Amino acid sequence: MSAPDGSGGPSLSRRLGTFDAVVIGLGAMIGAGVFAAFGPAAAAAGAWLPAALAVAAVVAYCNATSSARLAARYPASGGTYVYGRERLGPFWGHLAGWSFVVGKSASCAAMALTVGAYLRPDHAHAVAVAAVLTLTAVNYVGVQKSALASRLVVAFVLLVLITVVVTGAGADRGAARDAVAPVGVAGVLQAAGLLFFAFAGYARIATLGEEVREPATTIPRAIPIALGVTVAVYLAVLLTLLHVLGAGGLAAATDPLARAVSAAGVPGLAPVVRAGAVAAAAGSLLALVLGVSRTTLAMARDGHLPKALAAVHPRFHVPHRAELAVGVVVAAVAAVVDLRSAIGFSSFGVLVYYAVANVSAWTLSAAEGRPPRLVPVTGVVGCLVLAATLPGASVLAGAAVVAAGGLSYVLRRR
């Protein structure tokens, strides 16, 4: 059977149903972000954090739906790098790929800092650098997470989150509940942009077009289910943290879930929560370094990044130069930035990436499976608004790096 992209290669087996697609989506979304993003977001929105979560979820749904329709049309690897190139032109494909690489590199740093915050809060940066270097070495020799390991990590993380919610339900209300005042609509939007980080991976379902049965109906059905379950879990955890720690305590914590069970009077559970956070963050970091290095490889092959990064190791069959380059950059970032800055910068790059995806989806015709017009419109407006309302330093740094990527394309073409 030929591949759907016309390459003549073998296609993947269509063996996944709706339930399988939902489980894969949950595994991609319910990860380390829930352990890290609520603190920085609380500093922006205070007790209005649930409203920010709702805004982030709506934008995530639009992005995932647009990506799903594009993935059905262009099943090749590369995501919005491919969609932007095919629908809008090479420049926009390059800009999407560049935004993905820089945004997800910052995500890697945030995941590493999450490992440090929960494992050794007093030496978070040193632990983060060690985690990046270790997992880069693991990827270098071609060792990847197995599907079973991924499911076990997700099950463990869900168990930890349920434990936090149940433990916090009977705790006294946090004294610092009103210590952080909401900053109006701007504060809610900024928090939504930061919480967007916690939904990382939601578009994984959109890439399953070649592996699910009846993808035209299965994928659109699985996306809202997976997002709905994730939002419900996140909302339960968020309300618990606000109840136990208060908005001020949540805003001040880099390891809020561990602090919550201790504040609830069950400090013996804190090591279990820390273990769950470390497992989730390490798993996410491993997958992120893998994904960023592969996108770097694709862009290097197309001439959008230095050709030297396209080298594949003759023994381990991995893009070793791309992986080393990504590892060095991420380690350097993790050594000097704080968690809030890493999350903000990551969100900026990823929001630009999905803005291109939504514009690309807008250009689809009805015969090509275009989503309802409201979806890409809401998606692109939401992405741009959330990106613009992120912390000022993240916006300036993100805009400068994205502009540098666009300039590099123009100079290379000339």
C-alpha positions as CSV (number, residue, x, y, z in Angstrom):
1,M,0.0,0.0,0.0
2,S,1.4,3.4,-1.0
3,A,1.8,6.2,1.5
4,P,-0.9,8.8,1.3
5,D,1.5,11.5,0.3
6,G,2.3,9.8,-2.9
7,S,5.8,8.8,-2.0
8,G,5.3,5.2,-2.8
9,G,6.5,4.1,0.6
10,P,4.5,1.8,2.9
11,S,1.7,3.5,4.9
12,L,1.0,3.0,8.5
13,S,-1.7,0.6,9.8
14,R,-5.1,2.1,10.5
15,R,-5.6,0.4,13.8
16,L,-6.5,3.2,16.2
17,G,-10.1,4.1,17.2
18,T,-11.5,7.1,19.0
19,F,-10.6,5.7,22.5
20,D,-7.0,5.1,21.4
21,A,-6.7,8.6,19.9
22,V,-8.1,10.1,23.1
23,V,-5.6,8.2,25.3
24,I,-2.7,9.4,23.1
25,G,-3.9,12.9,23.3
26,L,-4.2,12.7,27.1
27,G,-0.7,11.3,27.3
28,A,0.6,14.2,25.3
29,M,-1.2,16.9,27.3
30,I,-1.3,15.7,30.9
31,G,2.4,16.0,31.7
32,A,4.9,18.3,33.3
33,G,3.1,21.5,32.4
34,V,0.5,21.1,35.2
35,F,3.3,21.0,37.7
36,A,5.0,24.2,36.5
37,A,2.6,26.6,34.8
38,F,0.1,27.4,37.5
39,G,2.5,29.4,39.7
40,P,3.6,32.0,37.0
41,A,0.0,32.2,35.8
42,A,-1.3,32.9,39.3
43,A,1.1,35.9,39.6
44,A,-0.7,37.4,36.6
45,A,-4.4,36.6,37.2
46,G,-4.7,35.8,40.9
47,A,-8.0,34.2,41.8
48,W,-9.2,34.7,38.2
49,L,-7.0,31.8,37.1
50,P,-9.9,29.5,36.2
51,A,-11.1,32.1,33.6
52,A,-7.5,32.1,32.1
53,L,-7.6,28.3,31.9
54,A,-10.9,28.5,29.9
55,V,-9.4,31.0,27.5
56,A,-6.3,28.9,27.0
57,A,-8.4,25.8,26.4
58,V,-10.5,27.6,23.7
59,V,-7.4,28.7,21.8
60,A,-5.9,25.2,22.1
61,Y,-9.1,23.6,20.7
62,C,-9.0,25.9,17.7
63,N,-5.3,25.2,17.1
64,A,-5.8,21.5,17.4
65,T,-8.8,21.5,15.0
66,S,-7.0,23.6,12.4
67,S,-4.0,21.3,12.7
68,A,-6.1,18.2,12.3
69,R,-7.6,19.4,9.1
70,L,-4.2,20.3,7.7
71,A,-2.7,17.0,8.8
72,A,-5.4,15.1,6.9
73,R,-4.4,17.1,3.8
74,Y,-0.6,16.9,4.4
75,P,0.2,13.7,6.3
76,A,4.0,14.2,6.0
77,S,6.2,14.9,9.1
78,G,6.9,18.5,9.9
79,G,3.6,19.9,11.1
80,T,3.0,23.6,10.5
81,Y,6.5,23.9,8.9
82,V,4.9,21.9,6.1
83,Y,1.4,23.5,6.2
84,G,2.8,27.0,6.1
85,R,5.1,26.2,3.2
86,E,2.4,24.5,1.1
87,R,-0.5,26.9,1.8
88,L,1.2,30.3,2.4
89,G,4.7,30.0,0.8
90,P,8.3,29.0,1.9
91,F,8.8,32.1,4.1
92,W,5.8,31.2,6.3
93,G,6.9,27.6,6.5
94,H,10.3,28.7,7.6
95,L,8.9,31.1,10.1
96,A,6.7,28.4,11.6
97,G,9.6,26.0,11.8
98,W,11.9,28.6,13.3
99,S,9.2,29.5,15.9
100,F,8.7,25.9,16.8
101,V,12.4,25.2,17.3
102,V,13.0,28.3,19.5
103,G,9.7,27.9,21.4
104,K,10.2,24.2,22.1
105,S,13.8,24.8,23.0
106,A,12.5,27.1,25.7
107,S,10.0,24.4,26.6
108,C,12.9,22.0,27.1
109,A,14.6,24.5,29.5
110,A,11.3,24.9,31.4
111,M,10.9,21.1,31.7
112,A,14.5,20.9,32.9
113,L,13.9,23.6,35.5
114,T,10.8,21.8,36.6
115,V,12.9,18.7,37.3
116,G,15.2,21.0,39.3
117,A,12.4,22.7,41.2
118,Y,10.9,19.5,42.4
119,L,14.1,17.4,42.8
120,R,16.4,19.9,44.4
121,P,14.8,23.4,44.8
122,D,17.9,24.8,46.3
123,H,20.0,23.8,43.3
124,A,17.4,23.9,40.5
125,H,19.6,25.4,37.8
126,A,22.4,22.9,38.3
127,V,20.0,19.9,38.3
128,A,18.3,21.3,35.2
129,V,21.6,21.5,33.3
130,A,22.5,18.0,34.4
131,A,19.0,16.7,33.3
132,V,19.4,18.3,29.8
133,L,22.9,16.9,29.3
134,T,21.9,13.4,30.5
135,L,18.8,13.1,28.3
136,T,20.6,14.6,25.3
137,A,23.2,11.7,25.7
138,V,20.3,9.2,26.0
139,N,18.8,10.6,22.7
140,Y,22.2,10.6,21.1
141,V,22.6,6.8,21.3
142,G,19.1,6.3,19.9
143,V,17.3,5.4,23.1
144,Q,13.7,6.6,23.1
145,K,10.7,6.2,25.4
146,S,8.6,3.1,24.7
147,A,4.8,3.4,24.4
148,L,4.5,1.3,27.6
149,A,6.8,3.6,29.5
150,S,4.8,6.6,28.3
151,R,1.5,5.1,29.5
152,L,3.0,4.2,32.9
153,V,4.3,7.8,33.4
154,V,0.8,9.2,32.4
155,A,-0.9,6.8,34.8
156,F,1.5,7.7,37.6
157,V,1.0,11.5,36.9
158,L,-2.8,11.1,37.0
159,L,-2.6,9.2,40.3
160,V,-0.4,12.0,41.7
161,L,-2.9,14.7,40.5
162,I,-5.9,12.8,42.0
163,T,-3.9,12.5,45.3
164,V,-3.3,16.2,45.4
165,V,-7.0,17.0,44.7
166,V,-8.3,14.5,47.3
167,T,-5.7,15.6,49.9
168,G,-6.4,19.3,49.4
169,A,-10.2,19.0,49.4
170,G,-10.3,18.7,53.2
171,A,-7.6,21.3,53.9
172,D,-8.2,24.7,55.4
173,R,-8.4,27.6,53.0
174,G,-5.0,29.2,52.3
175,A,-4.3,32.4,54.2
176,A,-2.7,34.0,51.1
177,R,-5.8,33.5,49.0
178,D,-6.3,37.2,48.2
179,A,-2.7,38.3,48.4
180,V,-2.5,38.6,44.6
181,A,-5.0,41.0,43.1
182,P,-6.3,40.3,39.6
183,V,-5.0,42.6,36.9
184,G,-8.2,42.9,34.9
185,V,-8.6,41.5,31.4
186,A,-4.9,41.9,30.7
187,G,-3.9,39.8,33.7
188,V,-6.3,37.0,32.6
189,L,-5.0,37.0,29.1
190,Q,-1.4,37.0,30.3
191,A,-2.2,34.0,32.5
192,A,-3.9,32.3,29.6
193,G,-0.8,32.7,27.5
194,L,1.3,31.2,30.3
195,L,-1.2,28.4,30.8
196,F,-1.0,27.6,27.1
197,F,2.3,26.0,28.0
198,A,0.4,23.4,30.1
199,F,-1.5,22.2,27.0
200,A,1.7,21.4,25.1
201,G,1.1,18.2,23.0
202,Y,-2.6,18.7,22.4
203,A,-2.1,18.7,18.6
204,R,-0.6,15.2,18.8
205,I,-4.0,13.8,17.9
206,A,-3.9,15.9,14.7
207,T,-0.9,14.0,13.5
208,L,-2.6,10.6,13.6
209,G,-4.3,10.8,10.2
210,E,-2.5,7.8,8.8
211,E,-3.0,5.6,11.9
212,V,-6.6,5.9,12.9
213,R,-9.7,4.3,11.4
214,E,-12.0,6.8,9.6
215,P,-9.8,9.8,10.4
216,A,-12.2,12.3,9.0
217,T,-14.6,11.5,11.9
218,T,-12.3,10.0,14.5
219,I,-9.9,12.9,14.9
220,P,-12.5,15.7,15.1
221,R,-14.3,13.6,17.8
222,A,-11.2,12.7,19.8
223,I,-9.8,16.2,20.0
224,P,-12.6,17.8,22.1
225,I,-12.9,14.7,24.3
226,A,-9.2,14.7,25.1
227,L,-9.2,18.5,25.6
228,G,-12.3,18.3,27.8
229,V,-10.8,15.6,30.1
230,T,-7.6,17.5,30.3
231,V,-9.3,20.8,31.2
232,A,-11.4,19.0,33.8
233,V,-8.3,17.6,35.4
234,Y,-6.4,20.9,35.3
235,L,-9.4,22.8,36.7
236,A,-9.7,20.4,39.6
237,V,-6.0,20.7,40.4
238,L,-6.1,24.5,39.9
239,L,-9.0,25.0,42.3
240,T,-7.3,22.7,44.8
241,L,-4.1,24.8,44.7
242,L,-6.0,28.1,45.1
243,H,-8.0,26.6,48.0
244,V,-4.9,25.3,49.9
245,L,-2.2,27.8,49.0
246,G,-4.2,30.8,48.0
247,A,-3.4,32.9,44.9
248,G,-0.3,34.5,46.7
249,G,1.1,31.2,47.9
250,L,0.6,29.6,44.4
251,A,2.3,32.6,42.7
252,A,5.3,32.3,45.0
253,A,5.8,28.6,44.6
254,T,8.0,26.9,42.0
255,D,6.9,23.5,43.3
256,P,3.2,24.2,44.1
257,L,1.8,20.7,44.1
258,A,4.4,19.4,46.6
259,R,3.8,22.5,48.8
260,A,0.0,21.9,48.6
261,V,0.1,18.4,50.1
262,S,2.4,19.6,52.8
263,A,0.2,22.6,53.6
264,A,-2.8,20.2,53.7
265,G,-1.2,18.4,56.6
266,V,0.2,15.4,54.7
267,P,3.9,16.2,54.2
268,G,4.6,12.5,53.8
269,L,3.0,12.7,50.3
270,A,5.3,15.4,49.1
271,P,8.1,13.0,48.0
272,V,5.5,11.1,45.9
273,V,4.3,14.3,44.3
274,R,7.9,15.4,43.6
275,A,8.6,12.0,42.0
276,G,5.6,12.4,39.8
277,A,6.7,15.9,38.7
278,V,10.3,14.7,38.0
279,A,9.0,11.7,36.0
280,A,6.6,13.8,34.0
281,A,9.1,16.6,33.3
282,A,11.9,14.2,32.4
283,G,9.7,12.3,30.0
284,S,8.5,15.5,28.4
285,L,12.1,16.8,28.2
286,L,13.2,13.5,26.5
287,A,10.4,13.8,23.9
288,L,10.9,17.5,23.4
289,V,14.6,17.2,22.7
290,L,13.8,14.4,20.2
291,G,11.2,16.5,18.5
292,V,13.2,19.7,18.3
293,S,16.2,18.0,16.9
294,R,14.1,16.3,14.2
295,T,12.6,19.6,13.1
296,T,16.1,21.1,13.1
297,L,17.2,18.2,10.9
298,A,14.3,18.8,8.5
299,M,15.0,22.5,8.3
300,A,18.7,21.9,7.8
301,R,18.0,19.5,4.9
302,D,15.9,22.2,3.3
303,G,18.6,24.8,3.7
304,H,16.7,26.9,6.4
305,L,19.4,26.0,9.0
306,P,23.1,25.2,8.5
307,K,23.6,22.1,6.4
308,A,26.0,20.7,9.0
309,L,23.0,20.0,11.3
310,A,21.5,17.6,8.8
311,A,24.2,14.9,9.5
312,V,23.0,11.5,10.7
313,H,25.2,9.4,12.9
314,P,26.4,6.3,10.9
315,R,26.1,4.0,13.9
316,F,23.2,5.3,16.0
317,H,21.2,6.6,13.1
318,V,20.2,9.8,14.8
319,P,20.7,13.5,13.8
320,H,23.6,13.7,16.3
321,R,24.8,17.2,15.4
322,A,21.3,18.6,15.7
323,E,20.8,16.9,19.0
324,L,24.1,18.2,20.4
325,A,23.3,21.7,19.2
326,V,19.8,21.6,20.8
327,G,21.2,20.1,24.0
328,V,23.9,22.8,24.3
329,V,21.5,25.7,23.7
330,V,18.9,24.3,26.1
331,A,21.5,23.7,28.8
332,A,22.8,27.2,28.5
333,V,19.2,28.6,28.7
334,A,18.4,26.5,31.7
335,A,21.5,27.7,33.5
336,V,20.5,31.3,33.4
337,V,16.8,31.9,33.1
338,D,14.0,31.3,35.7
339,L,11.0,29.1,35.1
340,R,8.5,32.0,34.4
341,S,10.8,33.4,31.7
342,A,11.3,30.1,30.1
343,I,7.5,29.4,30.0
344,G,6.7,32.9,28.7
345,F,9.3,32.7,25.9
346,S,8.2,29.1,25.0
347,S,4.5,30.2,24.8
348,F,5.4,33.1,22.5
349,G,7.2,30.9,20.0
350,V,4.5,28.2,20.0
351,L,1.7,30.7,19.7
352,V,3.3,32.2,16.6
353,Y,3.7,28.7,15.2
354,Y,0.0,28.0,15.7
355,A,-1.0,31.4,14.3
356,V,0.6,30.2,11.0
357,A,-1.3,26.9,11.3
358,N,-4.7,28.7,11.7
359,V,-4.0,31.0,8.7
360,S,-3.0,27.9,6.7
361,A,-6.3,26.2,7.7
362,W,-8.2,29.3,6.6
363,T,-6.9,28.8,3.0
364,L,-8.4,25.3,2.8
365,S,-11.4,24.9,0.5
366,A,-14.5,23.1,1.5
367,A,-13.5,20.1,-0.6
368,E,-10.1,20.0,1.2
369,G,-11.8,19.7,4.6
370,R,-11.7,23.3,5.8
371,P,-12.9,23.7,9.4
372,P,-15.8,26.1,10.2
373,R,-14.5,29.6,9.5
374,L,-14.9,30.6,13.1
375,V,-12.3,28.1,14.2
376,P,-9.2,29.4,12.4
377,V,-10.3,33.0,12.9
378,T,-10.7,32.5,16.7
379,G,-7.4,30.5,16.7
380,V,-5.3,33.1,14.9
381,V,-6.7,36.0,16.9
382,G,-6.4,34.1,20.1
383,C,-2.8,33.2,19.4
384,L,-1.8,36.7,18.5
385,V,-3.6,38.3,21.5
386,L,-2.2,35.8,24.0
387,A,1.3,36.2,22.5
388,A,1.1,40.0,22.8
389,T,-0.1,40.0,26.4
390,L,2.6,37.7,27.8
391,P,5.2,39.2,30.2
392,G,7.0,42.1,28.5
393,A,10.4,40.5,28.6
394,S,9.0,37.3,26.9
395,V,7.3,39.4,24.2
396,L,10.4,41.4,23.5
397,A,12.8,38.5,23.5
398,G,10.4,36.3,21.5
399,A,9.7,39.0,18.9
400,A,13.4,39.6,18.5
401,V,14.2,36.0,18.0
402,V,11.3,35.4,15.6
403,A,12.3,38.5,13.6
404,A,15.9,37.2,13.5
405,G,14.5,34.0,12.0
406,G,12.6,35.9,9.3
407,L,15.6,38.1,8.5
408,S,17.8,35.0,8.2
409,Y,15.5,33.7,5.5
410,V,15.5,36.9,3.6
411,L,19.3,37.2,3.7
412,R,19.7,33.6,2.6
413,R,17.4,34.0,-0.3
414,R,19.3,37.1,-1.5
